[in-house]
Amino acid sequence: MILSLAPPMEGVTGHVFRRVHAECFGALDRYYTLFVAPPQVGKGFVGRAKKELDPAANEGLDVVPQLLTRDADRFVWAAGLLQQMGYREVNLNAGCPSGTVISKGKGAGFLREPRELEAFLQDVCERSPLPVSVKTRIGVERDDEYGEVLAAYCRCPLVELIVHPRLRVDAYRGTPRWEPYGRTLEEAPFAVAYNGDIFDVDDFKRLTSAYPQTRHVMLGRGVLGNPALPRVLSGGAPLMADELRRFHDALLAAYEEEMGGNAVMRMKEWWLYASCAFADEKSVRRRVRSARKVGEYRVAVESIFSGEKFLPSARYRG
Ligand SMILES: Cc1cc2nc3c(=O)[nH]c(=O)nc-3n(C[C@H](O)[C@H](O)[C@H](O)COP(=O)(O)O)c2cc1C
């Protein structure tokens, strides 16, 4: 079974998180980057994308860069740059639900036009020097949109299709539909992965019992809530308070090195998920919320680890 880490949530699971998590809990089988816009043809990656894709920042990890675009020339150009950087696959984002992305027909917005999506994929699969995978939702507004979308995907020589079986209008709410995932497993001529709401062993067992052909599960918020989740799903020990503390400290140190005082903001985002490792989540969030400076933040964290009841069965609950 391949266990991978989903593209970053609130920017939290970027290259810093990947590296620290792998050091503390062992590497997952695969990681996906935050989505980056391909540069103009002839230009290189800059800014945040350059940092996220820097091979040195991802050394030793199997990382798949994700592109958000509907411009085939730029996609192919970016795939060439990524190949030179040592990457072995490139992923298209066909799931981002953000209004500004959708309005440009990108992300989940591409699903409104299955013909254009297919033409784009046929073109980039032919010209890209790297194999192309896609992370997709099942549609924009209605479940029945997926029939046409899946048929389009199935005609393309993708290396893998990762299915997050929600609609754009769901954002991250409600329960993912498993039936479209099952249909994809049956119909797709390429590898298929599942993503969505796998937060503990029970979720994982229900999915893999219902669909024993499952060979790749992408984990997202579940790993932010319980960083030991990949180990637990592989039959390993539950999360321990002292390892969560060590992970926290390493993450804070790495973010401080990366972004100085803004590390507190990033850590607060992490706590929105990590608070589920404590019995009183609200109290944990309250303790970190008011901290502005690193010193105040450290005091709040000390009070959490010394005063709040820890739950080894940490499970993100949405
Ligand atoms: C705040 C936020 C930002 C996200 N950004 C991305 C992204 O850049 N690319 C992507 O493919 N998915 C993105 N996702 C979706 C996640 O990768 C994942 O598909 C989603 O959280 C469902 O998986 P989970 O239930 O295991 O968390 C984002 C999700 C959240 C909540």
Ligand as a Chemical Component Dictionary entry (heavy atoms), coordinates in Angstrom:
data_LIG
# 
_chem_comp.id                   LIG 
_chem_comp.type                 NON-POLYMER 
_chem_comp.pdbx_formal_charge   0 
_chem_comp.three_letter_code    LIG 
# 
loop_
_chem_comp_atom.comp_id 
_chem_comp_atom.atom_id 
_chem_comp_atom.alt_atom_id 
_chem_comp_atom.type_symbol 
_chem_comp_atom.charge 
_chem_comp_atom.model_Cartn_x 
_chem_comp_atom.model_Cartn_y 
_chem_comp_atom.model_Cartn_z 
_chem_comp_atom.pdbx_ordinal 
LIG C1  C1  C 0 -6.759 24.665 3.322  1  
LIG C2  C2  C 0 -6.553 23.579 2.300  2  
LIG C3  C3  C 0 -5.666 23.808 1.214  3  
LIG C4  C4  C 0 -5.481 22.814 0.221  4  
LIG N1  N1  N 0 -4.630 23.023 -0.851 5  
LIG C5  C5  C 0 -4.493 22.034 -1.804 6  
LIG C6  C6  C 0 -3.627 22.146 -2.958 7  
LIG O1  O1  O 0 -2.877 23.119 -3.091 8  
LIG N2  N2  N 0 -3.621 21.156 -3.890 9  
LIG C7  C7  C 0 -4.419 20.049 -3.752 10 
LIG O2  O2  O 0 -4.413 19.156 -4.622 11 
LIG N3  N3  N 0 -5.189 19.886 -2.669 12 
LIG C8  C8  C 0 -5.249 20.854 -1.715 13 
LIG N4  N4  N 0 -6.050 20.659 -0.633 14 
LIG C9  C9  C 0 -6.793 19.417 -0.540 15 
LIG C10 C10 C 0 -6.005 18.396 0.239  16 
LIG O3  O3  O 0 -4.821 18.066 -0.441 17 
LIG C11 C11 C 0 -6.858 17.128 0.400  18 
LIG O4  O4  O 0 -7.269 16.718 -0.882 19 
LIG C12 C12 C 0 -8.083 17.381 1.255  20 
LIG O5  O5  O 0 -7.727 17.972 2.488  21 
LIG C13 C13 C 0 -8.837 16.073 1.499  22 
LIG O6  O6  O 0 -8.006 15.114 2.091  23 
LIG P1  P1  P 0 -8.087 14.820 3.693  24 
LIG O7  O7  O 0 -9.535 14.601 4.003  25 
LIG O8  O8  O 0 -7.240 13.614 3.893  26 
LIG O9  O9  O 0 -7.564 16.056 4.365  27 
LIG C14 C14 C 0 -6.209 21.613 0.352  28 
LIG C15 C15 C 0 -7.055 21.383 1.461  29 
LIG C16 C16 C 0 -7.237 22.335 2.438  30 
LIG C17 C17 C 0 -8.162 22.045 3.611  31 
# 
loop_
_chem_comp_bond.comp_id 
_chem_comp_bond.atom_id_1 
_chem_comp_bond.atom_id_2 
_chem_comp_bond.value_order 
_chem_comp_bond.pdbx_ordinal 
LIG C1  C2  SING 1  
LIG C2  C3  SING 2  
LIG C2  C16 DOUB 3  
LIG C3  C4  DOUB 4  
LIG C4  N1  SING 5  
LIG C4  C14 SING 6  
LIG N1  C5  DOUB 7  
LIG C5  C6  SING 8  
LIG C5  C8  SING 9  
LIG C6  O1  DOUB 10 
LIG C6  N2  SING 11 
LIG N2  C7  SING 12 
LIG C7  O2  DOUB 13 
LIG C7  N3  SING 14 
LIG N3  C8  DOUB 15 
LIG C8  N4  SING 16 
LIG N4  C9  SING 17 
LIG N4  C14 SING 18 
LIG C9  C10 SING 19 
LIG C10 O3  SING 20 
LIG C10 C11 SING 21 
LIG C11 O4  SING 22 
LIG C11 C12 SING 23 
LIG C12 O5  SING 24 
LIG C12 C13 SING 25 
LIG C13 O6  SING 26 
LIG O6  P1  SING 27 
LIG P1  O7  DOUB 28 
LIG P1  O8  SING 29 
LIG P1  O9  SING 30 
LIG C14 C15 DOUB 31 
LIG C15 C16 SING 32 
LIG C16 C17 SING 33 
# 
